[in-house]
Amino acid sequence: MTEKILIVEDELNLRKLLSIILSQEHDQVITVDNAEEAMSIIQQQPIDLILMDNRLPGMSGLEALKQIKEADPDIFIILMTAYAGVDTAVEALKHGAIDYIVKPFDLNDLKALVKRTLELGKAKKQGINLSPKIELSTSDNKGHILTNSPNMMELCRNIAKVSQTKTTVLITGESGTGKELVAKTIHYYSTRSTGPFIKVNCGALPETLLESTLFGHEKGSFTGAYQRQKGLFERAHLGTLFLDEVAEMSTNLQVKLLRVIQEKEFEPIGGNKPIKTDFRLIAATNRSLQDMISSGEFRQDLFYRLNVMGLSLPPLRDRTNDVMLLARYFANQFCHENNKELLDFSISAVEVLNQYHWPGNVRELSNAIEHAVIMSNGLFIYPQDLPEHILTHHKTPAFNPDFAETEQHGVTLKDKVKNYEKELIINELKRNHGHRENTAKSLGISKRTLLYKIQEYEIVETIV
């Protein structure tokens, strides 16, 4: 059976490479550089698989995906994207993409994905029923995950897929990595998005109060129970229940939680009539449940029930590409909240932020930027605007010795920072042969900021 693959990619070298690689194993590979031409080809001949970039001149890949699937729902489309946030992933899957792959990708991974997709196409043509996709409902209150890091992009891919199911999810990661944000994102992109999202921190309540909070109680079931109280299991019906820090739950409550998950029903405290419930359970912890199982602190059977789909959040120190992306997001947010003009980061502040280890992860970064916004007096955030503990961890050997010696001559910290920034800019301009855009990119600042600094420091651009 002849297999026809259509590649839609505007980057010439990548388009040629994909054509060569896929032509080695498949019958016919057609290449175009825009979505309009791709749609014209589809109207003229049958295509088994489309491998399409998202960012195209003219019509975007996502827009083309929608129109192609409306015209021919049976065509399999794989979307290629360099910006794989949850929004992109969900939109791609929602509008009919069979899958998507993040640039830069491993060619072996791509070949395997193409092969698997074509096999699905053959099965469909032979009349073998494939599981239909669950349609995603929309919501205005969606989780918003910002990332440029490959490991987080892969996580976004998994979030997009798991959000379409009803399965139980266990989210693990250090404190401050954003476990609650992931839980909200799964909920708001799911078919339960119109239902409630209810959260409880299992470590913040004593055992008896947590039990009452989860199960509810009948009137008169204990001293002070003056009326019937619905528990979270009941309130989360047709929605999502998020159990944060589930590892802090007592073994007694673990047994009761396991029964609710298995039976889909529970009895309130003081009640004798089971109540049916239909909620999606998402749990999270910053501890190793495997270690707790070994020490007898956590039930193994409950772990297996919770860990149907496990998502592990990397710490911020392993997401170095995201530090300044998130820092600028938080800066804009806190400037808006405090009625301040939008601030940019000085080059030296960028270096300090990128060198810091961030033991408190994204939560610590958010707090640090809020502190810096409040302390800043100008158009830029400087190192001295950041919390003191971050400055003390800065790797001072990175500074030029000549620059450090100015401390002996009574030069202020602000002057030192400016001298250091000027030196950094000059060195980067030399390294990039005077190319401003490349220099701004290597310094982690906008081109506008670079031009402002060149003018402020009177840097002569005769560097070639």
CORKA-V126132 format. One record per residue. N is the residue number from 1. SS is DSSP state (A for helix, B for strand, O for the rest). NEAR is the number of other ideal C-beta (glycine too) atoms within 10 Angstrom. D_FIRST is the distance of its C-alpha to the first C-alpha in Angstrom with 1 decimal. Layout:
n=N ss=SS near=NEAR d_first=D_FIRST
n=N ss=SS near=NEAR d_first=D_FIRST
This chain:
n=1 ss=O near=8 d_first=0.0
n=2 ss=O near=8 d_first=3.8
n=3 ss=O near=18 d_first=6.4
n=4 ss=B near=16 d_first=9.8
n=5 ss=B near=25 d_first=12.9
n=6 ss=B near=23 d_first=16.3
n=7 ss=B near=23 d_first=19.4
n=8 ss=B near=28 d_first=22.7
n=9 ss=O near=23 d_first=25.6
n=10 ss=O near=15 d_first=29.0
n=11 ss=O near=14 d_first=30.0
n=12 ss=A near=10 d_first=29.2
n=13 ss=A near=8 d_first=29.2
n=14 ss=A near=15 d_first=27.1
n=15 ss=A near=17 d_first=24.5
n=16 ss=A near=13 d_first=24.4
n=17 ss=A near=14 d_first=24.3
n=18 ss=A near=21 d_first=21.3
n=19 ss=A near=15 d_first=19.4
n=20 ss=A near=10 d_first=20.3
n=21 ss=A near=16 d_first=19.6
n=22 ss=A near=22 d_first=16.1
n=23 ss=A near=13 d_first=15.1
n=24 ss=O near=8 d_first=15.9
n=25 ss=O near=13 d_first=13.0
n=26 ss=O near=18 d_first=10.4
n=27 ss=O near=11 d_first=8.9
n=28 ss=B near=14 d_first=11.2
n=29 ss=B near=20 d_first=14.3
n=30 ss=B near=16 d_first=16.8
n=31 ss=B near=19 d_first=20.3
n=32 ss=B near=19 d_first=23.3
n=33 ss=O near=17 d_first=26.7
n=34 ss=O near=17 d_first=27.5
n=35 ss=A near=25 d_first=26.4
n=36 ss=A near=13 d_first=27.5
n=37 ss=A near=15 d_first=25.2
n=38 ss=A near=23 d_first=22.3
n=39 ss=A near=16 d_first=23.1
n=40 ss=A near=11 d_first=23.3
n=41 ss=A near=15 d_first=19.8
n=42 ss=A near=18 d_first=18.4
n=43 ss=A near=8 d_first=20.4
n=44 ss=A near=7 d_first=19.0
n=45 ss=O near=10 d_first=15.2
n=46 ss=O near=10 d_first=12.7
n=47 ss=O near=20 d_first=12.5
n=48 ss=O near=21 d_first=10.9
n=49 ss=B near=24 d_first=13.7
n=50 ss=B near=26 d_first=17.2
n=51 ss=B near=23 d_first=19.4
n=52 ss=B near=27 d_first=22.8
n=53 ss=B near=23 d_first=26.4
n=54 ss=O near=23 d_first=29.0
n=55 ss=O near=15 d_first=31.8
n=56 ss=O near=22 d_first=30.9
n=57 ss=O near=10 d_first=33.3
n=58 ss=O near=12 d_first=33.9
n=59 ss=O near=16 d_first=31.8
n=60 ss=O near=15 d_first=31.2
n=61 ss=A near=26 d_first=27.9
n=62 ss=A near=20 d_first=29.2
n=63 ss=A near=14 d_first=30.2
n=64 ss=A near=25 d_first=26.9
n=65 ss=A near=25 d_first=25.2
n=66 ss=A near=16 d_first=27.4
n=67 ss=A near=14 d_first=26.8
n=68 ss=A near=25 d_first=23.0
n=69 ss=A near=15 d_first=22.9
n=70 ss=A near=10 d_first=25.5
n=71 ss=A near=11 d_first=23.4
n=72 ss=O near=14 d_first=20.1
n=73 ss=O near=8 d_first=20.6
n=74 ss=O near=11 d_first=16.9
n=75 ss=O near=19 d_first=16.1
n=76 ss=B near=20 d_first=16.4
n=77 ss=B near=25 d_first=19.1
n=78 ss=B near=19 d_first=20.7
n=79 ss=B near=27 d_first=24.2
n=80 ss=B near=22 d_first=25.9
n=81 ss=B near=20 d_first=29.7
n=82 ss=O near=14 d_first=32.8
n=83 ss=O near=14 d_first=34.9
n=84 ss=O near=26 d_first=33.5
n=85 ss=O near=21 d_first=36.3
n=86 ss=A near=26 d_first=36.0
n=87 ss=A near=17 d_first=36.2
n=88 ss=A near=22 d_first=33.1
n=89 ss=A near=25 d_first=31.2
n=90 ss=A near=23 d_first=32.3
n=91 ss=A near=20 d_first=31.7
n=92 ss=A near=25 d_first=28.1
n=93 ss=A near=22 d_first=27.3
n=94 ss=A near=20 d_first=29.5
n=95 ss=O near=18 d_first=27.7
n=96 ss=O near=18 d_first=24.2
n=97 ss=O near=23 d_first=23.0
n=98 ss=O near=19 d_first=20.9
n=99 ss=B near=17 d_first=23.0
n=100 ss=B near=23 d_first=24.9
n=101 ss=B near=18 d_first=25.9
n=102 ss=B near=19 d_first=29.3
n=103 ss=O near=16 d_first=30.2
n=104 ss=O near=9 d_first=31.0
n=105 ss=O near=13 d_first=28.2
n=106 ss=O near=9 d_first=27.2
n=107 ss=A near=12 d_first=24.1
n=108 ss=A near=9 d_first=23.1
n=109 ss=A near=11 d_first=23.5
n=110 ss=A near=17 d_first=21.3
n=111 ss=A near=15 d_first=18.5
n=112 ss=A near=11 d_first=18.8
n=113 ss=A near=18 d_first=18.9
n=114 ss=A near=23 d_first=15.7
n=115 ss=A near=14 d_first=13.9
n=116 ss=A near=11 d_first=15.6
n=117 ss=A near=18 d_first=14.9
n=118 ss=A near=18 d_first=11.1
n=119 ss=A near=10 d_first=11.5
n=120 ss=A near=15 d_first=13.8
n=121 ss=A near=18 d_first=11.5
n=122 ss=A near=12 d_first=9.1
n=123 ss=A near=12 d_first=12.4
n=124 ss=A near=13 d_first=13.7
n=125 ss=A near=11 d_first=11.2
n=126 ss=O near=7 d_first=12.1
n=127 ss=O near=6 d_first=15.6
n=128 ss=O near=9 d_first=16.9
n=129 ss=O near=7 d_first=19.8
n=130 ss=O near=9 d_first=20.1
n=131 ss=O near=5 d_first=23.6
n=132 ss=O near=6 d_first=24.7
n=133 ss=O near=12 d_first=26.3
n=134 ss=O near=14 d_first=30.1
n=135 ss=O near=8 d_first=31.5
n=136 ss=O near=19 d_first=34.0
n=137 ss=O near=14 d_first=37.5
n=138 ss=O near=11 d_first=39.4
n=139 ss=O near=15 d_first=42.8
n=140 ss=O near=6 d_first=45.3
n=141 ss=O near=9 d_first=46.6
n=142 ss=O near=16 d_first=43.6
n=143 ss=O near=21 d_first=43.9
n=144 ss=O near=12 d_first=43.6
n=145 ss=O near=19 d_first=42.4
n=146 ss=O near=16 d_first=43.0
n=147 ss=O near=21 d_first=41.3
n=148 ss=O near=18 d_first=40.2
n=149 ss=O near=17 d_first=39.8
n=150 ss=A near=15 d_first=36.4
n=151 ss=A near=14 d_first=37.5
n=152 ss=A near=22 d_first=38.5
n=153 ss=A near=22 d_first=35.3
n=154 ss=A near=14 d_first=33.4
n=155 ss=A near=22 d_first=35.9
n=156 ss=A near=22 d_first=35.4
n=157 ss=A near=21 d_first=31.7
n=158 ss=A near=18 d_first=32.6
n=159 ss=A near=25 d_first=35.3
n=160 ss=A near=25 d_first=33.0
n=161 ss=A near=14 d_first=30.7
n=162 ss=A near=21 d_first=33.6
n=163 ss=O near=25 d_first=35.4
n=164 ss=O near=18 d_first=32.8
n=165 ss=O near=15 d_first=33.7
n=166 ss=O near=13 d_first=36.9
n=167 ss=O near=12 d_first=37.2
n=168 ss=O near=16 d_first=40.4
n=169 ss=B near=25 d_first=40.5
n=170 ss=B near=22 d_first=42.8
n=171 ss=B near=28 d_first=43.6
n=172 ss=B near=19 d_first=45.4
n=173 ss=O near=19 d_first=47.1
n=174 ss=O near=19 d_first=50.5
n=175 ss=O near=13 d_first=52.9
n=176 ss=O near=20 d_first=52.4
n=177 ss=O near=24 d_first=48.6
n=178 ss=O near=21 d_first=47.7
n=179 ss=A near=23 d_first=46.7
n=180 ss=A near=17 d_first=48.1
n=181 ss=A near=16 d_first=46.3
n=182 ss=A near=26 d_first=43.0
n=183 ss=A near=26 d_first=44.0
n=184 ss=A near=21 d_first=44.8
n=185 ss=A near=23 d_first=41.6
n=186 ss=A near=30 d_first=39.6
n=187 ss=A near=26 d_first=41.8
n=188 ss=A near=24 d_first=41.8
n=189 ss=O near=27 d_first=38.0
n=190 ss=O near=24 d_first=37.7
n=191 ss=O near=16 d_first=37.9
n=192 ss=O near=22 d_first=41.5
n=193 ss=O near=20 d_first=42.6
n=194 ss=O near=12 d_first=45.0
n=195 ss=O near=18 d_first=46.6
n=196 ss=O near=15 d_first=49.2
n=197 ss=B near=23 d_first=48.6
n=198 ss=B near=17 d_first=51.5
n=199 ss=B near=17 d_first=52.3
n=200 ss=B near=18 d_first=55.0
n=201 ss=B near=15 d_first=56.1
n=202 ss=O near=22 d_first=56.7
n=203 ss=O near=15 d_first=59.0
n=204 ss=O near=11 d_first=61.2
n=205 ss=O near=16 d_first=62.7
n=206 ss=O near=8 d_first=64.8
n=207 ss=A near=13 d_first=63.3
n=208 ss=A near=12 d_first=65.3
n=209 ss=A near=10 d_first=64.6
n=210 ss=A near=21 d_first=60.8
n=211 ss=A near=20 d_first=60.7
n=212 ss=A near=19 d_first=62.5
n=213 ss=A near=16 d_first=60.2
n=214 ss=A near=25 d_first=57.1
n=215 ss=A near=24 d_first=58.2
n=216 ss=B near=23 d_first=61.0
n=217 ss=B near=21 d_first=64.2
n=218 ss=O near=17 d_first=66.2
n=219 ss=O near=10 d_first=69.7
n=220 ss=O near=12 d_first=72.4
n=221 ss=O near=16 d_first=70.0
n=222 ss=O near=11 d_first=71.9
n=223 ss=O near=6 d_first=74.8
n=224 ss=O near=7 d_first=74.0
n=225 ss=O near=15 d_first=71.1
n=226 ss=O near=8 d_first=72.8
n=227 ss=O near=8 d_first=69.8
n=228 ss=O near=14 d_first=66.2
n=229 ss=B near=17 d_first=63.8
n=230 ss=B near=14 d_first=60.0
n=231 ss=O near=19 d_first=58.1
n=232 ss=A near=20 d_first=55.0
n=233 ss=A near=23 d_first=52.8
n=234 ss=A near=17 d_first=53.9
n=235 ss=A near=14 d_first=54.0
n=236 ss=O near=25 d_first=50.4
n=237 ss=O near=16 d_first=49.1
n=238 ss=O near=13 d_first=45.8
n=239 ss=O near=19 d_first=45.9
n=240 ss=B near=23 d_first=45.7
n=241 ss=B near=24 d_first=48.4
n=242 ss=B near=27 d_first=48.6
n=243 ss=B near=25 d_first=50.7
n=244 ss=B near=20 d_first=51.6
n=245 ss=O near=18 d_first=53.1
n=246 ss=A near=27 d_first=52.2
n=247 ss=A near=21 d_first=53.5
n=248 ss=A near=18 d_first=57.0
n=249 ss=O near=25 d_first=56.9
n=250 ss=O near=15 d_first=59.2
n=251 ss=A near=11 d_first=58.0
n=252 ss=A near=10 d_first=59.7
n=253 ss=A near=19 d_first=57.6
n=254 ss=A near=19 d_first=54.5
n=255 ss=A near=12 d_first=54.9
n=256 ss=A near=16 d_first=55.3
n=257 ss=A near=25 d_first=52.3
n=258 ss=A near=17 d_first=50.1
n=259 ss=A near=13 d_first=51.3
n=260 ss=A near=19 d_first=50.5
n=261 ss=A near=15 d_first=46.9
n=262 ss=A near=10 d_first=46.4
n=263 ss=A near=11 d_first=48.3
n=264 ss=O near=13 d_first=47.7
n=265 ss=B near=14 d_first=51.4
n=266 ss=B near=20 d_first=54.7
n=267 ss=O near=16 d_first=58.5
n=268 ss=O near=22 d_first=60.7
n=269 ss=B near=17 d_first=63.8
n=270 ss=O near=16 d_first=66.4
n=271 ss=O near=15 d_first=64.0
n=272 ss=O near=7 d_first=63.1
n=273 ss=O near=8 d_first=60.4
n=274 ss=O near=12 d_first=56.8
n=275 ss=B near=16 d_first=55.0
n=276 ss=B near=10 d_first=51.3
n=277 ss=O near=19 d_first=49.5
n=278 ss=O near=13 d_first=46.0
n=279 ss=O near=22 d_first=45.6
n=280 ss=B near=24 d_first=43.2
n=281 ss=B near=22 d_first=44.8
n=282 ss=B near=29 d_first=44.5
n=283 ss=B near=27 d_first=46.7
n=284 ss=B near=26 d_first=47.7
n=285 ss=B near=23 d_first=49.9
n=286 ss=O near=18 d_first=51.1
n=287 ss=O near=16 d_first=52.0
n=288 ss=O near=12 d_first=50.1
n=289 ss=A near=22 d_first=49.6
n=290 ss=A near=11 d_first=48.7
n=291 ss=A near=11 d_first=52.1
n=292 ss=A near=16 d_first=53.8
n=293 ss=A near=15 d_first=52.2
n=294 ss=A near=11 d_first=53.6
n=295 ss=O near=7 d_first=57.0
n=296 ss=O near=9 d_first=56.9
n=297 ss=O near=16 d_first=57.0
n=298 ss=O near=22 d_first=53.6
n=299 ss=O near=19 d_first=52.0
n=300 ss=A near=13 d_first=48.9
n=301 ss=A near=13 d_first=47.6
n=302 ss=A near=21 d_first=48.0
n=303 ss=A near=19 d_first=46.2
n=304 ss=A near=11 d_first=43.1
n=305 ss=A near=18 d_first=43.4
n=306 ss=A near=27 d_first=43.8
n=307 ss=O near=16 d_first=41.2
n=308 ss=O near=14 d_first=38.1
n=309 ss=B near=17 d_first=36.8
n=310 ss=B near=13 d_first=38.9
n=311 ss=B near=20 d_first=39.2
n=312 ss=B near=12 d_first=41.4
n=313 ss=O near=24 d_first=43.1
n=314 ss=O near=18 d_first=43.9
n=315 ss=O near=17 d_first=47.5
n=316 ss=A near=25 d_first=48.4
n=317 ss=A near=13 d_first=49.3
n=318 ss=A near=13 d_first=45.7
n=319 ss=O near=22 d_first=44.7
n=320 ss=A near=13 d_first=46.6
n=321 ss=A near=14 d_first=44.5
n=322 ss=A near=21 d_first=45.6
n=323 ss=A near=22 d_first=49.4
n=324 ss=A near=18 d_first=50.2
n=325 ss=A near=15 d_first=47.5
n=326 ss=A near=20 d_first=49.1
n=327 ss=A near=22 d_first=52.6
n=328 ss=A near=20 d_first=52.2
n=329 ss=A near=16 d_first=50.9
n=330 ss=A near=20 d_first=53.9
n=331 ss=A near=22 d_first=56.3
n=332 ss=A near=14 d_first=55.2
n=333 ss=A near=14 d_first=55.5
n=334 ss=A near=18 d_first=58.9
n=335 ss=A near=16 d_first=60.2
n=336 ss=A near=11 d_first=59.4
n=337 ss=A near=10 d_first=61.0
n=338 ss=O near=10 d_first=64.2
n=339 ss=O near=6 d_first=64.4
n=340 ss=O near=13 d_first=64.1
n=341 ss=O near=8 d_first=62.5
n=342 ss=O near=11 d_first=59.1
n=343 ss=O near=21 d_first=59.5
n=344 ss=B near=17 d_first=57.6
n=345 ss=B near=27 d_first=57.8
n=346 ss=O near=26 d_first=59.8
n=347 ss=A near=24 d_first=58.2
n=348 ss=A near=22 d_first=60.4
n=349 ss=A near=27 d_first=59.5
n=350 ss=A near=22 d_first=55.8
n=351 ss=A near=21 d_first=56.6
n=352 ss=A near=24 d_first=58.6
n=353 ss=A near=24 d_first=56.0
n=354 ss=A near=13 d_first=53.2
n=355 ss=A near=14 d_first=55.4
n=356 ss=O near=21 d_first=56.5
n=357 ss=O near=11 d_first=55.0
n=358 ss=O near=22 d_first=54.8
n=359 ss=O near=13 d_first=55.7
n=360 ss=O near=17 d_first=55.8
n=361 ss=A near=21 d_first=52.3
n=362 ss=A near=22 d_first=51.4
n=363 ss=A near=15 d_first=54.4
n=364 ss=A near=19 d_first=56.7
n=365 ss=A near=22 d_first=55.2
n=366 ss=A near=18 d_first=55.7
n=367 ss=A near=14 d_first=59.3
n=368 ss=A near=22 d_first=59.9
n=369 ss=A near=27 d_first=58.7
n=370 ss=A near=17 d_first=60.7
n=371 ss=A near=17 d_first=63.7
n=372 ss=A near=25 d_first=63.0
n=373 ss=A near=22 d_first=62.7
n=374 ss=A near=11 d_first=66.0
n=375 ss=A near=13 d_first=67.8
n=376 ss=O near=22 d_first=66.5
n=377 ss=O near=7 d_first=69.0
n=378 ss=O near=11 d_first=67.1
n=379 ss=O near=12 d_first=63.7
n=380 ss=B near=21 d_first=62.2
n=381 ss=B near=26 d_first=61.9
n=382 ss=O near=22 d_first=63.7
n=383 ss=A near=22 d_first=63.8
n=384 ss=A near=19 d_first=67.2
n=385 ss=A near=22 d_first=65.8
n=386 ss=O near=22 d_first=63.6
n=387 ss=O near=15 d_first=65.0
n=388 ss=A near=8 d_first=67.3
n=389 ss=A near=10 d_first=65.4
n=390 ss=A near=21 d_first=62.4
n=391 ss=A near=15 d_first=64.6
n=392 ss=A near=8 d_first=66.2
n=393 ss=O near=13 d_first=62.8
n=394 ss=O near=17 d_first=62.0
n=395 ss=O near=10 d_first=61.7
n=396 ss=A near=9 d_first=64.8
n=397 ss=A near=7 d_first=64.3
n=398 ss=A near=11 d_first=61.7
n=399 ss=O near=16 d_first=64.6
n=400 ss=O near=13 d_first=66.2
n=401 ss=A near=7 d_first=69.5
n=402 ss=A near=9 d_first=71.4
n=403 ss=A near=15 d_first=70.2
n=404 ss=A near=13 d_first=71.2
n=405 ss=A near=10 d_first=74.7
n=406 ss=A near=15 d_first=75.5
n=407 ss=A near=10 d_first=76.2
n=408 ss=A near=7 d_first=79.6
n=409 ss=A near=6 d_first=80.6
n=410 ss=O near=7 d_first=80.4
n=411 ss=O near=14 d_first=77.1
n=412 ss=O near=10 d_first=75.6
n=413 ss=A near=12 d_first=72.2
n=414 ss=A near=12 d_first=70.9
n=415 ss=A near=11 d_first=72.0
n=416 ss=A near=18 d_first=70.4
n=417 ss=A near=20 d_first=67.1
n=418 ss=A near=18 d_first=67.3
n=419 ss=A near=18 d_first=68.2
n=420 ss=A near=21 d_first=65.3
n=421 ss=A near=22 d_first=62.9
n=422 ss=A near=18 d_first=64.2
n=423 ss=A near=16 d_first=63.7
n=424 ss=A near=20 d_first=60.1
n=425 ss=A near=21 d_first=59.3
n=426 ss=A near=17 d_first=60.9
n=427 ss=A near=14 d_first=59.1
n=428 ss=A near=19 d_first=55.7
n=429 ss=A near=24 d_first=56.3
n=430 ss=A near=12 d_first=57.2
n=431 ss=A near=13 d_first=54.2
n=432 ss=O near=17 d_first=51.9
n=433 ss=O near=10 d_first=54.0
n=434 ss=O near=13 d_first=55.3
n=435 ss=O near=15 d_first=51.9
n=436 ss=A near=14 d_first=52.8
n=437 ss=A near=10 d_first=49.4
n=438 ss=A near=15 d_first=48.4
n=439 ss=A near=24 d_first=51.8
n=440 ss=A near=21 d_first=51.6
n=441 ss=A near=15 d_first=48.2
n=442 ss=A near=13 d_first=49.5
n=443 ss=A near=21 d_first=52.6
n=444 ss=O near=19 d_first=50.7
n=445 ss=O near=23 d_first=52.5
n=446 ss=O near=14 d_first=51.8
n=447 ss=A near=13 d_first=52.5
n=448 ss=A near=10 d_first=55.2
n=449 ss=A near=19 d_first=56.9
n=450 ss=A near=21 d_first=56.8
n=451 ss=A near=12 d_first=58.4
n=452 ss=A near=15 d_first=61.1
n=453 ss=A near=22 d_first=61.9
n=454 ss=A near=18 d_first=62.1
n=455 ss=A near=9 d_first=64.6
n=456 ss=A near=13 d_first=66.4
n=457 ss=O near=14 d_first=66.9
n=458 ss=O near=7 d_first=67.6
n=459 ss=O near=15 d_first=65.0
n=460 ss=O near=8 d_first=65.2
n=461 ss=O near=10 d_first=61.7
n=462 ss=O near=7 d_first=62.4
n=463 ss=O near=16 d_first=60.1
n=464 ss=O near=8 d_first=57.6
